């Protein structure tokens, strides 16, 4: 694939991927001269004992540590992050440690921004530049999914409008990604599947994005191999340490890839579904991925064929068109095997969904992500895709849409 070289590649300053990496945070903070960390997490991490695992080494380093729990919820909102901003001010924190899934890490990134610069979440909606000088974030992911520990983005729902708002800029990239794969071994099957499919979507969309470069292609390819090759094992055997390690590594690599190359139509269509019908982000991506891939094939046949070969879905000597279709069909089989529900099975009323389609299509386009898709989709085409996906249209019909 002949791609441009990147002008720059934005990554966390430190990426630590290893067993028990969480126990090295105190030493990292001491090396950087940080003295007043605030830890933000959720009640689940507290119940599992992971918060204490992180706090103990900080205490050993003599750091003045406070902690705050965020509400257990699928997606962060401007209201749910308000207590974190308050805690940062009260503690006079000089670093924020985020321990949890993508929602916790996204919450921390947004809270650190508001703590340093004030204002409200809509003030920083993409494409508004994110100012420098915020409190650094140490991200400790507990799921192999969002890649938020390595990205320049956060997505926060604005409660008043009900819309998911994308904030993006290199100053949102965490200072450190501390990837301890043993933290993911407590995940239930449903979360393993949904976050894993989210990470796979990141890798595929970064690879085919109009903003892809040679370097982002390398990260995306490595992520696809790691995730596709280990997701079903992690789902069926959650105690398989090798599979969990590769899933966490793949999610972080995918995060680096899409943070620099951006995501595309799957994510653009996913956000309105999540905001309106409260479908978790990874799950809504999984619901859309096979169909959007089929829709986009004809405009990036070679790139999707390479994805299929990278993941071992298609042999090297299979033609590009056949390999691309094999990719879409393999993704459909994968979401079926991982028991991803349809939109209707999730509990969404067909009448309510169809009445929302035009608004969701407009919101999807407004998010900016569809502009990175290999095939440019109009609002009418996005609306039609929504309808076909809800009704379970076969991929054969979508290839020719």
Short mmCIF file of the C-alpha atoms (twelve columns), coordinates in Angstrom:
data_MODEL
# 
_entry.id   MODEL 
# 
loop_
_atom_site.group_PDB 
_atom_site.id 
_atom_site.type_symbol 
_atom_site.label_atom_id 
_atom_site.label_alt_id 
_atom_site.label_comp_id 
_atom_site.label_asym_id 
_atom_site.label_seq_id 
_atom_site.Cartn_x 
_atom_site.Cartn_y 
_atom_site.Cartn_z 
_atom_site.pdbx_PDB_model_num 
ATOM 1   C CA . UNK A 1   0.000   0.000   0.000  1 
ATOM 2   C CA . UNK A 2   1.555   3.315   -1.106 1 
ATOM 3   C CA . UNK A 3   0.757   5.743   1.695  1 
ATOM 4   C CA . UNK A 4   2.206   9.128   2.662  1 
ATOM 5   C CA . UNK A 5   4.728   9.483   5.436  1 
ATOM 6   C CA . UNK A 6   3.256   11.188  8.521  1 
ATOM 7   C CA . UNK A 7   4.131   14.759  9.419  1 
ATOM 8   C CA . UNK A 8   4.117   13.594  13.030 1 
ATOM 9   C CA . UNK A 9   3.046   10.624  15.129 1 
ATOM 10  C CA . UNK A 10  1.434   11.415  18.472 1 
ATOM 11  C CA . UNK A 11  1.787   8.817   21.239 1 
ATOM 12  C CA . UNK A 12  1.982   8.805   25.043 1 
ATOM 13  C CA . UNK A 13  5.433   9.680   26.355 1 
ATOM 14  C CA . UNK A 14  5.549   6.353   28.202 1 
ATOM 15  C CA . UNK A 15  3.895   3.096   27.108 1 
ATOM 16  C CA . UNK A 16  4.415   0.271   29.597 1 
ATOM 17  C CA . UNK A 17  2.910   -3.108  28.639 1 
ATOM 18  C CA . UNK A 18  3.670   -5.854  31.132 1 
ATOM 19  C CA . UNK A 19  2.297   -8.047  33.872 1 
ATOM 20  C CA . UNK A 20  1.643   -6.106  37.109 1 
ATOM 21  C CA . UNK A 21  2.580   -2.813  35.450 1 
ATOM 22  C CA . UNK A 22  0.174   -1.015  37.808 1 
ATOM 23  C CA . UNK A 23  2.637   -1.534  40.644 1 
ATOM 24  C CA . UNK A 24  5.235   0.641   38.882 1 
ATOM 25  C CA . UNK A 25  3.132   3.822   38.732 1 
ATOM 26  C CA . UNK A 26  4.566   5.238   41.954 1 
ATOM 27  C CA . UNK A 27  8.111   4.977   40.661 1 
ATOM 28  C CA . UNK A 28  7.124   6.612   37.366 1 
ATOM 29  C CA . UNK A 29  5.497   9.518   39.190 1 
ATOM 30  C CA . UNK A 30  8.515   9.986   41.427 1 
ATOM 31  C CA . UNK A 31  10.811  10.073  38.382 1 
ATOM 32  C CA . UNK A 32  8.689   12.868  36.926 1 
ATOM 33  C CA . UNK A 33  8.545   14.852  40.144 1 
ATOM 34  C CA . UNK A 34  4.788   14.404  40.632 1 
ATOM 35  C CA . UNK A 35  3.761   14.675  44.281 1 
ATOM 36  C CA . UNK A 36  -0.032  15.029  44.434 1 
ATOM 37  C CA . UNK A 37  -1.768  12.371  42.339 1 
ATOM 38  C CA . UNK A 38  -5.532  11.977  42.251 1 
ATOM 39  C CA . UNK A 39  -6.859  8.547   41.310 1 
ATOM 40  C CA . UNK A 40  -10.195 8.274   39.507 1 
ATOM 41  C CA . UNK A 41  -11.843 4.906   39.040 1 
ATOM 42  C CA . UNK A 42  -15.211 3.198   39.465 1 
ATOM 43  C CA . UNK A 43  -16.896 1.057   42.078 1 
ATOM 44  C CA . UNK A 44  -16.200 -2.165  40.179 1 
ATOM 45  C CA . UNK A 45  -12.442 -1.585  40.361 1 
ATOM 46  C CA . UNK A 46  -12.798 -0.914  44.079 1 
ATOM 47  C CA . UNK A 47  -14.721 -4.137  44.659 1 
ATOM 48  C CA . UNK A 48  -12.079 -6.131  42.788 1 
ATOM 49  C CA . UNK A 49  -9.299  -4.659  44.929 1 
ATOM 50  C CA . UNK A 50  -7.530  -2.970  42.003 1 
ATOM 51  C CA . UNK A 51  -7.751  0.510   43.518 1 
ATOM 52  C CA . UNK A 52  -5.872  -0.633  46.603 1 
ATOM 53  C CA . UNK A 53  -3.314  -2.359  44.363 1 
ATOM 54  C CA . UNK A 54  -2.563  0.986   42.721 1 
ATOM 55  C CA . UNK A 55  -2.713  3.116   45.869 1 
ATOM 56  C CA . UNK A 56  -0.352  0.989   47.972 1 
ATOM 57  C CA . UNK A 57  2.785   1.596   45.847 1 
ATOM 58  C CA . UNK A 58  1.939   5.318   45.714 1 
ATOM 59  C CA . UNK A 59  1.886   5.419   49.498 1 
ATOM 60  C CA . UNK A 60  5.208   3.573   49.560 1 
ATOM 61  C CA . UNK A 61  6.647   6.397   47.450 1 
ATOM 62  C CA . UNK A 62  5.402   8.967   49.970 1 
ATOM 63  C CA . UNK A 63  2.915   10.580  47.581 1 
ATOM 64  C CA . UNK A 64  -0.101  12.539  48.816 1 
ATOM 65  C CA . UNK A 65  -2.832  10.544  47.151 1 
ATOM 66  C CA . UNK A 66  -6.574  11.079  47.053 1 
ATOM 67  C CA . UNK A 67  -9.107  9.014   45.176 1 
ATOM 68  C CA . UNK A 68  -12.531 9.651   43.723 1 
ATOM 69  C CA . UNK A 69  -14.986 7.139   42.277 1 
ATOM 70  C CA . UNK A 70  -16.997 7.993   39.184 1 
ATOM 71  C CA . UNK A 71  -20.491 6.620   38.792 1 
ATOM 72  C CA . UNK A 72  -20.743 3.200   37.167 1 
ATOM 73  C CA . UNK A 73  -22.217 4.006   33.758 1 
ATOM 74  C CA . UNK A 74  -21.772 2.967   30.157 1 
ATOM 75  C CA . UNK A 75  -20.765 6.385   28.823 1 
ATOM 76  C CA . UNK A 76  -19.361 9.516   30.527 1 
ATOM 77  C CA . UNK A 77  -21.354 12.763  30.543 1 
ATOM 78  C CA . UNK A 78  -20.544 16.367  31.353 1 
ATOM 79  C CA . UNK A 79  -22.466 15.840  34.598 1 
ATOM 80  C CA . UNK A 80  -20.653 12.637  35.614 1 
ATOM 81  C CA . UNK A 81  -17.193 14.236  35.268 1 
ATOM 82  C CA . UNK A 82  -18.060 17.283  37.389 1 
ATOM 83  C CA . UNK A 83  -17.066 15.561  40.697 1 
ATOM 84  C CA . UNK A 84  -13.671 14.701  39.211 1 
ATOM 85  C CA . UNK A 85  -13.022 18.344  38.306 1 
ATOM 86  C CA . UNK A 86  -14.022 19.370  41.835 1 
ATOM 87  C CA . UNK A 87  -11.737 16.741  43.386 1 
ATOM 88  C CA . UNK A 88  -8.800  17.898  41.249 1 
ATOM 89  C CA . UNK A 89  -9.246  21.439  42.551 1 
ATOM 90  C CA . UNK A 90  -9.696  20.405  46.185 1 
ATOM 91  C CA . UNK A 91  -6.640  18.143  46.099 1 
ATOM 92  C CA . UNK A 92  -4.526  20.638  44.095 1 
ATOM 93  C CA . UNK A 93  -3.561  17.610  42.024 1 
ATOM 94  C CA . UNK A 94  -0.538  17.643  39.737 1 
ATOM 95  C CA . UNK A 95  -1.382  14.352  37.981 1 
ATOM 96  C CA . UNK A 96  -4.545  12.341  37.410 1 
ATOM 97  C CA . UNK A 97  -4.422  8.534   37.399 1 
ATOM 98  C CA . UNK A 98  -7.321  6.920   35.539 1 
ATOM 99  C CA . UNK A 99  -7.938  3.274   36.427 1 
ATOM 100 C CA . UNK A 100 -10.716 1.611   34.468 1 
ATOM 101 C CA . UNK A 101 -12.242 1.148   31.053 1 
ATOM 102 C CA . UNK A 102 -12.645 3.697   28.296 1 
ATOM 103 C CA . UNK A 103 -15.362 5.605   30.141 1 
ATOM 104 C CA . UNK A 104 -13.112 6.239   33.150 1 
ATOM 105 C CA . UNK A 105 -10.134 7.232   30.998 1 
ATOM 106 C CA . UNK A 106 -12.268 9.485   28.786 1 
ATOM 107 C CA . UNK A 107 -13.723 11.050  31.946 1 
ATOM 108 C CA . UNK A 108 -10.236 11.715  33.296 1 
ATOM 109 C CA . UNK A 109 -9.011  13.317  30.079 1 
ATOM 110 C CA . UNK A 110 -12.007 15.646  29.919 1 
ATOM 111 C CA . UNK A 111 -11.851 16.477  33.648 1 
ATOM 112 C CA . UNK A 112 -8.146  17.287  33.416 1 
ATOM 113 C CA . UNK A 113 -8.913  19.657  30.548 1 
ATOM 114 C CA . UNK A 114 -11.670 21.501  32.418 1 
ATOM 115 C CA . UNK A 115 -9.588  21.646  35.603 1 
ATOM 116 C CA . UNK A 116 -6.731  23.356  33.783 1 
ATOM 117 C CA . UNK A 117 -8.666  25.634  31.432 1 
ATOM 118 C CA . UNK A 118 -12.230 25.988  32.706 1 
ATOM 119 C CA . UNK A 119 -15.299 26.243  30.504 1 
ATOM 120 C CA . UNK A 120 -17.688 23.459  29.538 1 
ATOM 121 C CA . UNK A 121 -17.468 20.389  27.346 1 
ATOM 122 C CA . UNK A 122 -19.244 22.026  24.354 1 
ATOM 123 C CA . UNK A 123 -16.548 24.762  24.410 1 
ATOM 124 C CA . UNK A 124 -13.998 22.168  23.252 1 
ATOM 125 C CA . UNK A 125 -16.090 20.259  20.727 1 
ATOM 126 C CA . UNK A 126 -14.092 19.148  17.683 1 
ATOM 127 C CA . UNK A 127 -12.671 20.921  15.662 1 
ATOM 128 C CA . UNK A 128 -11.970 23.407  18.478 1 
ATOM 129 C CA . UNK A 129 -8.242  23.143  19.344 1 
ATOM 130 C CA . UNK A 130 -7.384  21.662  22.740 1 
ATOM 131 C CA . UNK A 131 -5.033  24.011  24.645 1 
ATOM 132 C CA . UNK A 132 -1.777  22.821  26.153 1 
ATOM 133 C CA . UNK A 133 -0.807  22.916  29.794 1 
ATOM 134 C CA . UNK A 134 -3.377  20.583  31.305 1 
ATOM 135 C CA . UNK A 135 -2.711  18.280  34.233 1 
ATOM 136 C CA . UNK A 136 -1.096  15.063  32.908 1 
ATOM 137 C CA . UNK A 137 -3.071  11.827  32.851 1 
ATOM 138 C CA . UNK A 138 -1.657  8.391   33.632 1 
ATOM 139 C CA . UNK A 139 -4.071  5.938   32.007 1 
ATOM 140 C CA . UNK A 140 -4.353  2.406   33.394 1 
ATOM 141 C CA . UNK A 141 -6.816  0.510   31.164 1 
ATOM 142 C CA . UNK A 142 -8.731  -2.482  32.494 1 
ATOM 143 C CA . UNK A 143 -10.387 -3.457  29.209 1 
ATOM 144 C CA . UNK A 144 -8.911  -4.334  25.836 1 
ATOM 145 C CA . UNK A 145 -11.080 -2.004  23.823 1 
ATOM 146 C CA . UNK A 146 -11.197 1.752   23.512 1 
ATOM 147 C CA . UNK A 147 -7.461  2.398   23.315 1 
ATOM 148 C CA . UNK A 148 -8.201  5.671   25.128 1 
ATOM 149 C CA . UNK A 149 -4.936  5.240   27.015 1 
ATOM 150 C CA . UNK A 150 -3.103  6.110   23.792 1 
ATOM 151 C CA . UNK A 151 -5.472  8.436   21.929 1 
ATOM 152 C CA . UNK A 152 -5.877  12.139  21.345 1 
ATOM 153 C CA . UNK A 153 -9.638  11.960  21.762 1 
ATOM 154 C CA . UNK A 154 -12.386 11.757  24.328 1 
ATOM 155 C CA . UNK A 155 -16.131 11.408  23.790 1 
ATOM 156 C CA . UNK A 156 -18.459 12.955  26.368 1 
ATOM 157 C CA . UNK A 157 -22.251 13.056  26.213 1 
ATOM 158 C CA . UNK A 158 -23.715 16.539  26.684 1 
ATOM 159 C CA . UNK A 159 -26.739 15.857  28.869 1 
ATOM 160 C CA . UNK A 160 -28.736 18.937  27.854 1 
ATOM 161 C CA . UNK A 161 -28.668 18.095  24.152 1 
ATOM 162 C CA . UNK A 162 -28.345 14.314  24.466 1 
ATOM 163 C CA . UNK A 163 -25.512 14.405  21.913 1 
ATOM 164 C CA . UNK A 164 -22.137 12.693  22.150 1 
ATOM 165 C CA . UNK A 165 -19.437 15.330  21.671 1 
ATOM 166 C CA . UNK A 166 -16.002 14.487  20.301 1 
ATOM 167 C CA . UNK A 167 -13.030 16.374  21.737 1 
ATOM 168 C CA . UNK A 168 -9.778  15.823  19.890 1 
ATOM 169 C CA . UNK A 169 -6.236  17.137  19.890 1 
ATOM 170 C CA . UNK A 170 -2.700  15.995  20.740 1 
ATOM 171 C CA . UNK A 171 -2.915  17.661  24.156 1 
ATOM 172 C CA . UNK A 172 -5.490  15.035  25.177 1 
ATOM 173 C CA . UNK A 173 -3.022  12.162  24.761 1 
ATOM 174 C CA . UNK A 174 -2.227  10.697  28.210 1 
ATOM 175 C CA . UNK A 175 1.244   11.253  29.560 1 
ATOM 176 C CA . UNK A 176 1.584   7.518   30.197 1 
ATOM 177 C CA . UNK A 177 -0.246  4.354   29.183 1 
ATOM 178 C CA . UNK A 178 0.304   1.764   31.908 1 
ATOM 179 C CA . UNK A 179 -1.047  -1.436  30.336 1 
ATOM 180 C CA . UNK A 180 -1.288  -4.232  32.882 1 
ATOM 181 C CA . UNK A 181 -3.052  -7.033  31.035 1 
ATOM 182 C CA . UNK A 182 -3.832  -8.954  34.226 1 
ATOM 183 C CA . UNK A 183 -6.417  -6.260  35.026 1 
ATOM 184 C CA . UNK A 184 -8.522  -7.447  32.077 1 
ATOM 185 C CA . UNK A 185 -8.752  -11.054 33.258 1 
ATOM 186 C CA . UNK A 186 -11.745 -10.292 35.463 1 
ATOM 187 C CA . UNK A 187 -13.839 -9.112  32.503 1 
ATOM 188 C CA . UNK A 188 -17.066 -11.003 31.798 1 
ATOM 189 C CA . UNK A 189 -17.628 -12.481 28.342 1 
ATOM 190 C CA . UNK A 190 -19.959 -9.747  27.122 1 
ATOM 191 C CA . UNK A 191 -17.489 -6.992  27.964 1 
ATOM 192 C CA . UNK A 192 -14.610 -8.983  26.481 1 
ATOM 193 C CA . UNK A 193 -16.495 -9.344  23.204 1 
ATOM 194 C CA . UNK A 194 -17.731 -5.772  22.949 1 
ATOM 195 C CA . UNK A 195 -14.469 -4.079  23.865 1 
ATOM 196 C CA . UNK A 196 -12.491 -6.462  21.661 1 
ATOM 197 C CA . UNK A 197 -14.709 -5.743  18.661 1 
ATOM 198 C CA . UNK A 198 -14.366 -2.037  19.409 1 
ATOM 199 C CA . UNK A 199 -10.576 -2.359  19.265 1 
ATOM 200 C CA . UNK A 200 -10.785 -4.371  16.041 1 
ATOM 201 C CA . UNK A 201 -12.966 -1.635  14.532 1 
ATOM 202 C CA . UNK A 202 -10.350 0.955   15.505 1 
ATOM 203 C CA . UNK A 203 -7.624  -1.028  13.770 1 
ATOM 204 C CA . UNK A 204 -9.571  -1.666  10.560 1 
ATOM 205 C CA . UNK A 205 -10.857 1.895   10.256 1 
ATOM 206 C CA . UNK A 206 -7.383  3.331   10.910 1 
ATOM 207 C CA . UNK A 207 -5.952  1.083   8.188  1 
ATOM 208 C CA . UNK A 208 -8.476  2.136   5.516  1 
ATOM 209 C CA . UNK A 209 -8.883  5.770   6.634  1 
ATOM 210 C CA . UNK A 210 -8.229  8.558   4.165  1 
ATOM 211 C CA . UNK A 211 -5.786  9.901   6.759  1 
ATOM 212 C CA . UNK A 212 -3.788  6.678   6.992  1 
ATOM 213 C CA . UNK A 213 -0.002  6.839   6.648  1 
ATOM 214 C CA . UNK A 214 2.737   4.255   6.385  1 
ATOM 215 C CA . UNK A 215 3.363   4.464   10.114 1 
ATOM 216 C CA . UNK A 216 -0.280  4.236   11.200 1 
ATOM 217 C CA . UNK A 217 -0.646  1.283   8.847  1 
ATOM 218 C CA . UNK A 218 2.097   -0.561  10.750 1 
ATOM 219 C CA . UNK A 219 0.366   -0.010  14.104 1 
ATOM 220 C CA . UNK A 220 -3.046  -0.932  12.673 1 
ATOM 221 C CA . UNK A 221 -1.731  -4.122  11.067 1 
ATOM 222 C CA . UNK A 222 -0.076  -5.280  14.283 1 
ATOM 223 C CA . UNK A 223 -3.285  -4.526  16.163 1 
ATOM 224 C CA . UNK A 224 -5.452  -6.492  13.715 1 
ATOM 225 C CA . UNK A 225 -3.212  -9.548  14.008 1 
ATOM 226 C CA . UNK A 226 -3.186  -9.446  17.794 1 
ATOM 227 C CA . UNK A 227 -6.909  -8.814  18.230 1 
ATOM 228 C CA . UNK A 228 -8.395  -11.064 15.556 1 
ATOM 229 C CA . UNK A 229 -6.050  -13.880 16.468 1 
ATOM 230 C CA . UNK A 230 -6.935  -13.821 20.172 1 
ATOM 231 C CA . UNK A 231 -10.434 -12.400 20.629 1 
ATOM 232 C CA . UNK A 232 -12.332 -15.676 20.455 1 
ATOM 233 C CA . UNK A 233 -9.872  -17.321 22.860 1 
ATOM 234 C CA . UNK A 234 -10.166 -14.445 25.341 1 
ATOM 235 C CA . UNK A 235 -13.953 -14.691 25.035 1 
ATOM 236 C CA . UNK A 236 -14.178 -18.449 25.604 1 
ATOM 237 C CA . UNK A 237 -11.258 -18.754 28.051 1 
ATOM 238 C CA . UNK A 238 -10.960 -15.571 30.075 1 
ATOM 239 C CA . UNK A 239 -8.096  -16.977 32.146 1 
ATOM 240 C CA . UNK A 240 -5.860  -17.418 29.104 1 
ATOM 241 C CA . UNK A 241 -3.071  -15.004 29.957 1 
ATOM 242 C CA . UNK A 242 -1.471  -15.036 26.514 1 
ATOM 243 C CA . UNK A 243 -4.765  -14.098 24.837 1 
ATOM 244 C CA . UNK A 244 -5.453  -11.361 27.389 1 
ATOM 245 C CA . UNK A 245 -1.954  -9.923  26.900 1 
ATOM 246 C CA . UNK A 246 -2.307  -9.828  23.132 1 
ATOM 247 C CA . UNK A 247 -5.772  -8.267  23.342 1 
ATOM 248 C CA . UNK A 248 -4.507  -5.475  25.609 1 
ATOM 249 C CA . UNK A 249 -1.435  -4.924  23.452 1 
ATOM 250 C CA . UNK A 250 -3.578  -4.883  20.322 1 
ATOM 251 C CA . UNK A 251 -6.044  -2.400  21.800 1 
ATOM 252 C CA . UNK A 252 -3.236  0.012   22.670 1 
ATOM 253 C CA . UNK A 253 -1.649  -0.335  19.213 1 
ATOM 254 C CA . UNK A 254 -5.055  0.269   17.628 1 
ATOM 255 C CA . UNK A 255 -5.447  3.337   19.829 1 
ATOM 256 C CA . UNK A 256 -2.177  4.764   18.547 1 
ATOM 257 C CA . UNK A 257 -3.207  3.959   14.973 1 
ATOM 258 C CA . UNK A 258 -6.628  5.590   15.000 1 
ATOM 259 C CA . UNK A 259 -5.524  8.515   17.146 1 
ATOM 260 C CA . UNK A 260 -3.227  9.481   14.281 1 
ATOM 261 C CA . UNK A 261 -5.210  8.201   11.274 1 
ATOM 262 C CA . UNK A 262 -8.690  8.752   12.694 1 
ATOM 263 C CA . UNK A 263 -11.757 6.545   12.615 1 
ATOM 264 C CA . UNK A 264 -14.393 6.530   9.910  1 
ATOM 265 C CA . UNK A 265 -18.013 5.699   9.114  1 
ATOM 266 C CA . UNK A 266 -18.572 2.951   11.715 1 
ATOM 267 C CA . UNK A 267 -17.793 5.386   14.506 1 
ATOM 268 C CA . UNK A 268 -19.716 8.204   12.892 1 
ATOM 269 C CA . UNK A 269 -22.847 6.043   12.788 1 
ATOM 270 C CA . UNK A 270 -22.207 4.458   16.182 1 
ATOM 271 C CA . UNK A 271 -22.193 7.621   18.299 1 
ATOM 272 C CA . UNK A 272 -25.810 8.674   17.615 1 
ATOM 273 C CA . UNK A 273 -27.031 5.147   18.411 1 
ATOM 274 C CA . UNK A 274 -25.210 5.244   21.724 1 
ATOM 275 C CA . UNK A 275 -26.442 8.713   22.637 1 
ATOM 276 C CA . UNK A 276 -30.079 8.122   21.674 1 
ATOM 277 C CA . UNK A 277 -30.591 4.471   22.651 1 
ATOM 278 C CA . UNK A 278 -27.901 4.031   25.327 1 
ATOM 279 C CA . UNK A 279 -26.103 1.242   23.496 1 
ATOM 280 C CA . UNK A 280 -22.539 0.861   24.867 1 
ATOM 281 C CA . UNK A 281 -19.998 2.220   22.417 1 
ATOM 282 C CA . UNK A 282 -18.146 -1.012  21.674 1 
ATOM 283 C CA . UNK A 283 -21.383 -2.902  21.196 1 
ATOM 284 C CA . UNK A 284 -22.820 -0.361  18.754 1 
ATOM 285 C CA . UNK A 285 -19.576 -0.500  16.741 1 
ATOM 286 C CA . UNK A 286 -19.859 -4.286  16.635 1 
ATOM 287 C CA . UNK A 287 -23.458 -4.074  15.402 1 
ATOM 288 C CA . UNK A 288 -22.369 -1.855  12.489 1 
ATOM 289 C CA . UNK A 289 -18.919 -3.155  11.525 1 
ATOM 290 C CA . UNK A 290 -19.788 -5.942  9.021  1 
ATOM 291 C CA . UNK A 291 -22.379 -3.906  7.127  1 
ATOM 292 C CA . UNK A 292 -20.321 -0.700  6.962  1 
ATOM 293 C CA . UNK A 293 -17.339 -2.746  5.759  1 
ATOM 294 C CA . UNK A 294 -19.497 -4.259  3.005  1 
ATOM 295 C CA . UNK A 295 -20.788 -0.791  2.063  1 
ATOM 296 C CA . UNK A 296 -17.252 0.623   1.788  1 
ATOM 297 C CA . UNK A 297 -15.528 -2.234  -0.056 1 
ATOM 298 C CA . UNK A 298 -15.731 -0.963  -3.607 1 
ATOM 299 C CA . UNK A 299 -13.885 2.267   -2.812 1 
ATOM 300 C CA . UNK A 300 -10.971 0.628   -0.973 1 
ATOM 301 C CA . UNK A 301 -10.884 -2.890  -2.374 1 
ATOM 302 C CA . UNK A 302 -7.113  -3.268  -2.049 1 
ATOM 303 C CA . UNK A 303 -6.985  -1.927  1.519  1 
ATOM 304 C CA . UNK A 304 -9.776  -4.163  2.797  1 
ATOM 305 C CA . UNK A 305 -8.212  -7.130  1.002  1 
ATOM 306 C CA . UNK A 306 -4.963  -6.420  2.844  1 
ATOM 307 C CA . UNK A 307 -6.885  -6.398  6.124  1 
ATOM 308 C CA . UNK A 308 -8.239  -9.843  5.282  1 
ATOM 309 C CA . UNK A 309 -4.753  -11.155 4.526  1 
ATOM 310 C CA . UNK A 310 -3.215  -9.587  7.629  1 
ATOM 311 C CA . UNK A 311 -5.819  -11.315 9.811  1 
ATOM 312 C CA . UNK A 312 -5.424  -14.654 8.027  1 
ATOM 313 C CA . UNK A 313 -8.945  -14.536 6.611  1 
ATOM 314 C CA . UNK A 314 -7.837  -14.640 2.964  1 
ATOM 315 C CA . UNK A 315 -4.876  -16.326 1.309  1 
ATOM 316 C CA . UNK A 316 -2.300  -14.080 -0.354 1 
ATOM 317 C CA . UNK A 317 -3.215  -15.360 -3.806 1 
ATOM 318 C CA . UNK A 318 -6.941  -14.599 -3.459 1 
ATOM 319 C CA . UNK A 319 -8.109  -11.658 -5.571 1 
ATOM 320 C CA . UNK A 320 -8.780  -8.335  -3.894 1 
ATOM 321 C CA . UNK A 321 -12.538 -8.330  -4.481 1 
ATOM 322 C CA . UNK A 322 -12.958 -11.858 -3.146 1 
ATOM 323 C CA . UNK A 323 -10.661 -11.119 -0.197 1 
ATOM 324 C CA . UNK A 324 -12.629 -7.981  0.687  1 
ATOM 325 C CA . UNK A 325 -15.909 -9.848  0.652  1 
ATOM 326 C CA . UNK A 326 -14.330 -12.627 2.701  1 
ATOM 327 C CA . UNK A 327 -13.403 -9.974  5.290  1 
ATOM 328 C CA . UNK A 328 -16.959 -8.651  5.596  1 
ATOM 329 C CA . UNK A 329 -18.354 -12.180 5.850  1 
ATOM 330 C CA . UNK A 330 -15.750 -13.194 8.458  1 
ATOM 331 C CA . UNK A 331 -16.653 -10.127 10.535 1 
ATOM 332 C CA . UNK A 332 -20.316 -11.124 10.304 1 
ATOM 333 C CA . UNK A 333 -19.477 -14.641 11.510 1 
ATOM 334 C CA . UNK A 334 -17.371 -13.216 14.321 1 
ATOM 335 C CA . UNK A 335 -20.112 -10.978 15.716 1 
ATOM 336 C CA . UNK A 336 -22.494 -13.936 15.507 1 
ATOM 337 C CA . UNK A 337 -20.085 -16.231 17.358 1 
ATOM 338 C CA . UNK A 338 -19.578 -13.563 20.028 1 
ATOM 339 C CA . UNK A 339 -23.358 -13.282 20.397 1 
ATOM 340 C CA . UNK A 340 -23.599 -9.598  19.502 1 
ATOM 341 C CA . UNK A 341 -27.319 -8.759  19.634 1 
ATOM 342 C CA . UNK A 342 -29.096 -6.978  16.818 1 
ATOM 343 C CA . UNK A 343 -30.449 -3.501  17.477 1 
ATOM 344 C CA . UNK A 344 -33.907 -5.004  17.942 1 
ATOM 345 C CA . UNK A 345 -32.606 -7.755  20.234 1 
ATOM 346 C CA . UNK A 346 -30.969 -5.053  22.340 1 
ATOM 347 C CA . UNK A 347 -34.467 -3.733  22.975 1 
ATOM 348 C CA . UNK A 348 -34.781 -0.834  20.549 1 
ATOM 349 C CA . UNK A 349 -38.250 -0.293  19.131 1 
ATOM 350 C CA . UNK A 350 -38.318 -0.444  15.345 1 
ATOM 351 C CA . UNK A 351 -40.754 2.466   15.128 1 
ATOM 352 C CA . UNK A 352 -38.634 4.629   17.408 1 
ATOM 353 C CA . UNK A 353 -35.447 3.731   15.555 1 
ATOM 354 C CA . UNK A 354 -36.898 4.448   12.125 1 
ATOM 355 C CA . UNK A 355 -38.286 7.771   13.342 1 
ATOM 356 C CA . UNK A 356 -34.780 8.712   14.516 1 
ATOM 357 C CA . UNK A 357 -32.856 7.666   11.419 1 
ATOM 358 C CA . UNK A 358 -32.733 11.029  9.635  1 
ATOM 359 C CA . UNK A 359 -31.566 12.883  12.747 1 
ATOM 360 C CA . UNK A 360 -28.953 10.211  13.477 1 
ATOM 361 C CA . UNK A 361 -27.653 10.393  9.903  1 
ATOM 362 C CA . UNK A 362 -27.224 14.148  10.220 1 
ATOM 363 C CA . UNK A 363 -25.425 13.745  13.552 1 
ATOM 364 C CA . UNK A 364 -23.183 11.053  12.102 1 
ATOM 365 C CA . UNK A 365 -22.073 13.359  9.286  1 
ATOM 366 C CA . UNK A 366 -21.633 16.287  11.663 1 
ATOM 367 C CA . UNK A 367 -19.224 14.225  13.800 1 
ATOM 368 C CA . UNK A 368 -16.620 14.415  11.021 1 
ATOM 369 C CA . UNK A 369 -15.645 10.730  11.157 1 
ATOM 370 C CA . UNK A 370 -17.496 9.710   7.947  1 
ATOM 371 C CA . UNK A 371 -15.284 12.116  5.997  1 
ATOM 372 C CA . UNK A 372 -12.358 9.741   6.659  1 
ATOM 373 C CA . UNK A 373 -14.197 6.736   5.219  1 
ATOM 374 C CA . UNK A 374 -12.930 5.306   1.910  1 
ATOM 375 C CA . UNK A 375 -16.451 5.587   0.499  1 
ATOM 376 C CA . UNK A 376 -18.046 8.950   1.124  1 
ATOM 377 C CA . UNK A 377 -21.636 8.545   2.244  1 
ATOM 378 C CA . UNK A 378 -24.436 11.086  1.922  1 
ATOM 379 C CA . UNK A 379 -26.945 11.546  4.713  1 
ATOM 380 C CA . UNK A 380 -29.478 9.635   2.589  1 
ATOM 381 C CA . UNK A 381 -27.077 6.703   2.201  1 
ATOM 382 C CA . UNK A 382 -26.316 6.685   5.932  1 
ATOM 383 C CA . UNK A 383 -30.038 6.717   6.706  1 
ATOM 384 C CA . UNK A 384 -30.583 3.823   4.314  1 
ATOM 385 C CA . UNK A 385 -27.697 1.901   5.919  1 
ATOM 386 C CA . UNK A 386 -29.244 2.408   9.352  1 
ATOM 387 C CA . UNK A 387 -32.547 0.998   8.109  1 
ATOM 388 C CA . UNK A 388 -30.943 -1.993  6.388  1 
ATOM 389 C CA . UNK A 389 -28.828 -2.826  9.455  1 
ATOM 390 C CA . UNK A 390 -31.841 -2.662  11.753 1 
ATOM 391 C CA . UNK A 391 -33.786 -4.985  9.445  1 
ATOM 392 C CA . UNK A 392 -30.856 -7.422  9.185  1 
ATOM 393 C CA . UNK A 393 -30.278 -7.012  5.447  1 
ATOM 394 C CA . UNK A 394 -27.799 -9.585  4.080  1 
ATOM 395 C CA . UNK A 395 -24.332 -8.375  3.164  1 
ATOM 396 C CA . UNK A 396 -24.989 -9.282  -0.462 1 
ATOM 397 C CA . UNK A 397 -27.566 -6.490  -0.635 1 
ATOM 398 C CA . UNK A 398 -25.215 -3.974  0.993  1 
ATOM 399 C CA . UNK A 399 -22.296 -4.688  -1.382 1 
ATOM 400 C CA . UNK A 400 -24.315 -3.067  -4.163 1 
ATOM 401 C CA . UNK A 401 -25.916 -0.248  -2.185 1 
# 
